């Protein structure tokens, strides 16, 4: 008699429990230039004609460098204080993927291109490279930005350090831990912040003792030293005349190790591929750059350029998050139809596209001004627009990345997806190089001490009045807010918010497509509009905005 109990019956089906369906394909590999119509539009609009390099780099950023970005963030830098024989080496070691990212970026001129070949569109094209690189990996962008921004300072270097500039502008990347004079290409870091001062660098206590006319020995502690394996560092220290600027090399001119000691690497929320450190100078050799007591004035151009990269980089993070949200929603269905066919999802996605394009447009408008520094009004525009853009775009990025993550649902929250990394990365640009309050106070300072900078921005805003009634009303409200000086500092964030939105709207009106400008103004400049994403007015053509931003793969 046979046993027909369930336990005795053989399996009649295969081991597979289900089929995988209704899942979009991976966006990677793709080309971050060719797939992005919005980026192509704005680069062309501001006069850059470097599409071949941008397309080549786009293929890397959406392909091999995207993979390298995952590896460089998974396998974090490791600090080695001594070698196996007991010698102090102060060395940070990186996964090969990090060097792959750096090699590609240096070869394509991210730290050097607009300095080596200045001219029409040079800064715009370089900003487009940065925008794409940030989509592959943001951490390696830190030493690239500092090296790029150090160039105006290094042009003032004394005779003993004069050969640094040529090597900083080289297309050679050499990660070897050896003296600067033995290398064909150099990178530059920064060591500004101290525990007791933070953004208030005038509170720094690091001391500089003169050895000769331009050579000094530095003693002190730096709470943050970015990218400690760079070949040299711009830093600030006190002399008898006050805070002064110095170039401190990892290796002394005689080929011996400098008295530059890494205390530890910072365990950060994000930016994990990049090593940030605490360091001590114990009589470290350095060259003074600029006059004694004029350290802030000497380094201010570098700070302005790093802030510019913060806004451009945050715009790049936003685009990376948006591309994922758009690609996922185009390839997935829910409740009987494709996600992008649901009205509320259209509202959210279209709202995200507006912020992404406005961030890119303002960033490249500032890049255009950097390309035209021979025009006084453009110099003045850069002064204020950089602080405004850095404040606004960098603050929008974290909420933006979160909203894009939510568009993917649970799969967007797991580490196999890039969204968690983008979300952790997003806050750093708002904090680095002066947090939100610092940017707002800098705007007020410029308004008071450099009224021509405010005039340049107001002139930019004024130039597009008469085209849109809602814009004109918002501009009038800004003028009224500026007129009341009684509580200016208390209202600084409110004022900079208004300036940022109006600047973005003015760029979209003057240089952009009418559909985008009108939608942005309707969504952002009318009082009492809810600030959460997905609250666009009903008359906006959401699918037109989505189609424009959809990555082409």
C-alpha positions in Angstrom: 0.0 0.0 0.0 1.5 3.3 -1.1 2.0 6.3 1.2 0.2 9.3 -0.2 0.9 11.7 2.7 2.3 15.2 1.7 5.7 14.3 3.2 6.0 11.3 1.0 5.0 12.9 -2.3 7.9 14.1 -4.5 8.2 17.7 -5.6 6.6 18.2 -9.0 7.9 21.8 -9.5 11.3 23.2 -9.9 13.2 24.8 -7.0 12.6 28.3 -8.4 9.8 30.1 -6.4 9.2 33.0 -8.7 10.3 34.9 -11.8 11.8 38.4 -11.6 9.7 40.9 -13.4 8.6 44.5 -13.2 12.1 45.5 -12.3 13.9 48.2 -14.3 17.3 47.5 -15.8 20.3 49.0 -14.2 21.1 52.5 -15.4 24.8 51.7 -15.5 26.6 51.7 -17.8 25.5 54.9 -19.5 27.1 58.2 -20.7 26.5 61.0 -18.3 27.0 63.6 -21.1 25.2 62.0 -24.0 22.3 60.9 -21.8 21.8 64.4 -20.3 20.1 66.8 -22.7 19.9 69.4 -20.0 23.6 69.5 -19.4 24.3 69.7 -23.1 21.9 72.6 -23.4 23.5 74.7 -20.7 27.1 74.0 -21.6 26.3 75.1 -25.2 24.3 78.1 -23.9 27.3 79.4 -22.0 29.7 79.0 -24.8 31.7 75.9 -24.2 32.7 73.9 -27.3 34.4 70.9 -25.7 31.8 68.3 -26.3 34.3 65.6 -27.5 36.1 65.6 -24.1 32.8 65.9 -22.2 31.4 62.9 -24.1 34.5 60.8 -23.5 34.5 61.7 -19.8 30.8 61.0 -19.7 31.4 57.5 -20.9 33.8 56.9 -18.1 31.7 58.5 -15.4 28.7 56.4 -16.3 30.8 53.3 -16.8 34.2 52.4 -15.4 34.4 55.3 -13.0 31.0 54.6 -11.7 32.1 51.1 -10.7 35.3 52.6 -9.3 33.2 54.9 -7.2 31.5 52.0 -5.5 34.8 50.2 -4.8 36.5 53.4 -3.5 33.7 54.0 -1.0 33.4 50.4 0.1 37.1 50.0 0.8 37.9 53.1 2.8 41.4 54.7 3.1 43.5 53.3 5.8 46.1 55.2 7.9 49.5 53.7 8.6 51.5 55.7 11.1 54.7 53.5 10.9 56.3 51.0 8.6 57.1 47.5 9.8 60.5 48.6 11.0 59.1 51.2 13.3 59.8 54.3 11.1 57.2 57.0 11.2 55.7 57.2 7.7 52.3 59.0 8.1 50.9 57.3 5.0 47.3 56.8 3.9 46.7 53.9 1.6 43.8 53.8 -0.9 42.0 51.1 -2.9 43.2 51.1 -6.5 39.8 52.3 -7.6 40.5 55.7 -5.9 43.7 56.1 -7.9 41.7 55.1 -11.0 39.3 58.0 -10.3 42.1 60.5 -9.7 44.1 59.4 -12.7 41.1 59.9 -15.1 40.2 63.3 -13.6 43.8 64.6 -13.7 44.2 63.4 -17.3 41.0 65.2 -18.4 42.2 68.4 -16.7 39.7 68.7 -13.8 42.3 70.5 -11.7 44.1 72.3 -14.5 42.2 72.7 -17.8 40.9 76.3 -17.5 44.3 77.5 -16.2 46.3 75.8 -19.0 43.9 76.8 -21.8 41.9 79.8 -20.6 39.4 81.4 -22.9 35.8 81.2 -24.0 33.9 78.4 -22.3 37.0 77.0 -20.4 35.5 77.3 -16.9 32.1 76.1 -18.2 33.6 73.0 -19.8 35.6 72.2 -16.6 32.5 72.7 -14.5 30.7 70.2 -16.7 33.5 67.7 -16.1 33.2 68.2 -12.3 29.4 67.9 -12.6 29.9 64.5 -14.2 32.7 63.3 -12.0 30.6 63.9 -8.9 28.0 61.4 -10.2 30.7 58.7 -10.2 32.4 59.6 -6.9 32.4 62.8 -4.9 35.2 62.0 -2.4 38.0 62.2 -5.0 36.5 65.5 -6.0 38.0 67.0 -2.8 41.7 67.0 -3.7 40.8 67.8 -7.3 38.9 70.9 -6.2 41.7 72.0 -3.9 44.3 71.6 -6.5 42.3 73.6 -9.0 41.5 76.3 -6.5 45.1 76.6 -5.3 46.3 77.9 -8.6 45.6 81.6 -8.0 47.4 81.3 -4.6 50.4 79.4 -6.1 50.9 82.2 -8.6 52.1 84.3 -5.7 54.5 81.6 -4.4 58.1 82.7 -3.5 61.1 81.7 -5.6 61.8 78.6 -3.5 58.4 77.2 -4.4 58.1 78.6 -7.9 58.3 75.2 -9.6 55.1 73.9 -7.9 52.7 75.7 -10.2 53.9 73.9 -13.3 53.6 70.5 -11.7 50.1 71.3 -10.3 49.0 72.2 -13.8 50.4 69.0 -15.2 48.2 66.2 -16.6 50.3 63.7 -14.7 48.9 61.9 -11.7 51.5 60.4 -9.4 50.3 59.0 -6.1 53.7 57.9 -4.9 54.8 59.1 -1.4 58.0 60.8 -2.4 59.4 64.3 -2.5 57.7 66.9 -4.7 60.8 67.6 -6.8 60.9 63.9 -7.9 57.3 64.0 -9.3 55.9 65.2 -12.6 52.5 66.1 -11.2 51.4 67.4 -7.8 48.2 67.8 -5.8 47.3 70.3 -3.2 45.4 70.0 0.0 44.2 72.4 2.7 44.7 72.5 6.5 42.8 75.5 7.8 40.4 74.6 10.6 41.4 74.4 14.2 39.3 73.1 17.1 38.8 76.4 18.9 37.9 78.4 15.7 36.1 76.3 13.1 35.2 78.8 10.4 36.7 81.6 12.4 40.2 81.1 11.2 41.4 84.3 12.8 41.1 82.4 16.1 43.8 79.9 14.9 46.8 79.4 17.2 49.3 77.6 15.0 52.5 79.6 15.2 55.0 80.3 12.4 58.7 81.0 13.2 60.7 82.7 10.5 63.7 80.8 9.3 64.6 83.1 6.3 62.8 85.7 4.2 60.1 83.3 3.0 60.8 80.1 4.9 59.2 79.2 8.3 58.8 76.4 10.8 55.1 75.8 11.8 54.0 74.4 15.2 50.3 73.6 15.8 47.3 71.4 15.4 44.8 71.3 12.6 41.4 69.8 13.3 40.7 69.1 9.6 43.3 68.5 7.0 41.6 67.4 3.7 43.3 64.7 1.6 46.5 64.3 3.7 48.4 62.4 0.9 48.5 65.5 -1.2 52.0 66.8 -2.0 51.5 70.1 -0.3 49.0 72.0 1.8 47.9 75.6 2.0 47.5 76.5 5.6 47.3 79.5 7.9 49.5 80.3 10.9 50.2 83.2 13.1 53.3 85.4 12.7 54.2 88.6 14.5 52.2 90.5 12.0 49.2 88.2 12.3 47.5 85.4 10.4 49.6 84.5 7.3 49.3 81.9 4.4 51.8 79.1 3.9 52.5 76.3 1.5 53.6 73.3 3.6 55.1 70.3 1.6 54.9 66.6 2.8 58.6 66.4 2.1 61.2 69.0 2.9 63.4 70.6 0.2 66.4 68.4 1.3 64.3 65.2 0.6 63.6 64.3 4.3 60.1 63.8 5.7 58.6 67.0 6.9 57.4 67.3 10.5 53.8 66.8 9.3 52.1 64.1 11.5 48.7 62.6 10.9 47.0 61.9 14.2 44.0 60.1 12.8 41.5 59.8 9.9 38.0 61.2 10.5 35.2 58.7 10.6 32.7 60.6 8.5 29.0 60.3 7.6 29.9 60.2 3.9 32.7 61.3 1.6 34.2 58.0 2.4 36.5 57.5 -0.5 38.3 60.7 0.6 40.7 60.7 3.6 40.1 63.6 6.0 42.5 63.9 8.9 43.7 65.6 12.0 47.3 66.6 11.8 50.1 68.2 13.9 52.9 70.4 12.7 56.0 70.0 14.9 58.3 72.5 13.4 57.1 71.7 9.9 58.9 73.5 7.0 56.7 75.9 5.0 57.0 78.7 2.5 55.1 81.9 3.2 52.8 83.0 0.3 51.8 86.7 0.3 52.6 89.2 3.0 52.7 88.5 6.7 49.4 89.3 8.4 47.5 89.0 5.1 46.7 85.3 5.1 43.0 85.5 4.7 43.4 88.0 1.8 46.0 85.8 0.2 43.8 82.6 0.3 40.4 84.2 -0.4 40.5 83.4 -4.1 41.1 79.8 -3.3 38.1 79.8 -0.9 35.9 81.4 -3.6 36.8 78.7 -6.1 36.3 75.8 -3.7 32.9 77.2 -2.8 32.1 77.4 -6.5 32.9 73.7 -6.8 30.7 73.0 -3.8 27.7 74.3 -5.7 28.6 72.6 -8.9 29.3 69.4 -7.1 26.0 69.5 -5.3 24.2 70.1 -8.6 26.0 67.0 -9.9 24.8 64.9 -6.9 21.3 66.1 -7.6 21.5 65.0 -11.2 22.8 61.6 -10.2 19.9 61.1 -7.9 17.4 62.4 -10.4 18.7 60.1 -13.2 18.1 57.1 -10.9 14.6 58.2 -10.0 13.6 58.9 -13.6 15.2 55.7 -14.9 13.6 53.6 -12.2 10.1 55.1 -12.5 10.2 54.7 -16.3 10.8 51.0 -16.0 8.5 50.0 -13.2 4.7 49.7 -12.9 2.4 49.9 -9.8 -1.3 49.7 -9.4 -1.9 48.8 -13.0 0.3 51.3 -14.8 3.8 52.7 -15.3 4.9 54.8 -12.3 5.4 57.8 -14.6 1.8 57.6 -15.6 0.6 58.3 -12.1 -0.3 62.0 -11.7 1.2 62.3 -8.2 4.5 60.7 -9.2 4.6 63.0 -12.2 4.2 65.9 -9.8 7.2 64.7 -7.7 9.5 63.9 -10.6 8.7 67.2 -12.4 9.4 69.1 -9.2 12.8 67.4 -8.8 13.7 68.3 -12.4 13.1 72.0 -11.8 15.5 72.1 -8.9 18.1 70.0 -10.7 18.1 72.2 -13.8 18.0 75.5 -11.8 21.0 74.3 -9.8 22.9 73.5 -13.0 21.9 76.7 -14.7 23.1 78.9 -11.8 26.4 76.9 -11.4 27.2 77.3 -15.1 26.2 81.0 -15.1 28.9 81.5 -12.4 31.3 79.5 -14.5 30.5 81.8 -17.4 31.3 84.8 -15.2 34.6 83.1 -14.2 35.4 82.9 -17.9 34.8 86.6 -18.3 36.7 88.1 -15.3 38.0 90.8 -17.6 34.5 92.3 -17.4 34.2 94.2 -14.1 30.5 93.5 -13.6 31.2 89.7 -14.0 33.9 89.8 -11.3 31.4 91.5 -9.0 28.7 89.0 -9.9 30.9 86.1 -9.0 31.6 87.6 -5.6 28.0 87.5 -4.4 26.5 84.8 -6.7 29.1 82.2 -5.4 28.1 82.6 -1.8 24.4 82.6 -2.6 24.7 79.6 -4.8 26.8 77.7 -2.4 24.3 78.3 0.4 21.2 77.4 -1.6 22.2 74.5 -3.8 24.2 72.7 -1.2 21.3 73.0 1.3 18.8 71.7 -1.3 20.9 68.6 -2.1 20.2 66.4 1.0 16.4 66.8 0.8 16.6 66.3 -3.0 18.6 63.1 -2.7 16.2 61.7 -0.1 13.2 62.5 -2.3 14.8 60.7 -5.2 15.5 57.7 -3.0 11.8 57.6 -2.0 10.9 57.4 -5.7 12.7 54.1 -5.8 11.1 52.8 -2.6 12.8 50.2 -0.5 15.3 49.2 -3.2 16.6 52.8 -3.2 17.5 52.4 0.5 19.8 49.4 0.2 23.6 49.9 -0.3 23.7 48.1 -3.7 22.0 51.2 -5.0 23.9 54.5 -5.3 21.2 56.6 -3.5 22.4 55.8 0.1 25.8 57.1 -0.8 24.5 60.2 -2.5 22.3 60.9 0.6 25.2 60.6 2.9 27.4 62.6 0.6 25.0 65.5 0.2 25.4 67.4 3.5 29.2 67.8 3.2 29.2 70.6 0.6 26.9 72.7 2.8 29.3 72.3 5.7 32.7 72.4 4.0 34.2 75.9 3.2 31.7 77.7 5.4 28.3 76.4 6.6 25.0 78.1 5.8 25.3 80.8 8.4 28.8 81.7 7.2 27.6 82.0 3.6 24.7 84.3 4.6 26.9 86.5 6.7 29.4 86.6 3.8 26.6 87.8 1.6 25.7 90.6 4.1 29.4 91.5 4.4 29.7 91.8 0.7 26.6 93.9 0.5 28.0 96.3 3.1 31.6 96.4 2.1 31.4 95.7 -1.6 28.2 97.4 -2.7 29.2 96.9 -6.4 28.8 93.2 -5.9 25.2 93.6 -4.8 24.6 96.1 -7.6 25.9 93.5 -10.1 23.5 90.9 -8.8 20.5 93.3 -8.6 21.3 94.4 -12.2 21.2 90.8 -13.3 17.8 90.4 -11.6 16.5 93.7 -13.0 17.5 92.8 -16.5 14.7 90.3 -16.9 11.9 92.2 -15.3 8.9 92.8 -17.4 8.7 89.2 -18.7 6.8 87.6 -15.9 4.5 89.2 -13.4 5.2 86.7 -10.6 8.9 87.3 -11.1 8.5 91.0 -10.9 6.5 90.8 -7.7 9.1 88.6 -6.1 11.8 91.0 -7.1 9.8 93.9 -5.6 9.6 91.9 -2.3 13.3 91.4 -2.3 14.0 95.1 -2.7 11.7 95.8 0.2 13.5 93.2 2.3 16.8 94.8 1.5 15.6 98.3 2.3 14.8 97.3 5.9 18.2 97.2 7.6 17.0 97.0 11.2 17.1 93.2 11.5 19.2 92.4 8.5 21.4 89.7 10.2 18.5 88.0 11.9 16.7 87.8 8.5 19.9 86.8 6.5 18.7 83.4 5.6 15.4 84.7 4.4 17.1 87.3 2.2 19.6 84.8 0.8 16.7 82.4 0.1 15.0 85.1 -2.0 18.2 86.0 -3.7 18.9 82.4 -4.6 15.5 81.7 -6.1 15.5 85.0 -8.0 19.0 84.4 -9.4 18.0 80.9 -10.6 14.8 82.3 -12.1 16.6 85.1 -13.8 19.1 82.7 -15.4 16.3 80.5 -16.6 14.4 83.5 -18.0 17.4 85.0 -19.7 19.2 81.9 -21.0 16.8 78.9 -20.6 13.7 77.6 -22.3 10.5 79.4 -21.6 8.7 76.3 -20.3 11.3 75.7 -17.7 11.5 79.3 -16.5 7.8 79.7 -16.2 7.3 76.5 -14.3 10.1 77.3 -11.9 8.7 80.8 -11.2 5.2 79.4 -10.7 6.5 76.7 -8.3 9.1 78.7 -6.4 8.4 82.5 -6.4 4.7 82.7 -5.4 4.3 83.2 -1.6 2.9 80.3 0.5 3.6 77.6 -2.0 4.3 74.4 0.0 8.0 73.6 0.0 7.8 69.8 -0.1 8.5 68.2 -3.5 5.4 67.1 -5.4 3.3 70.3 -4.8 3.5 71.9 -8.2 0.5 73.9 -9.4 -1.9 71.9 -11.6 -1.3 73.9 -14.8 2.4 72.9 -15.1 3.1 70.3 -17.8 4.9 67.7 -15.7 5.5 65.2 -18.4 7.2 67.8 -20.6 9.6 68.4 -17.7 10.2 64.7 -17.1 10.8 64.0 -20.8 13.4 66.8 -21.0 15.3 65.4 -18.0 14.9 61.7 -18.7 18.4 60.0 -19.1 18.8 58.7 -22.6 20.2 55.2 -22.5 
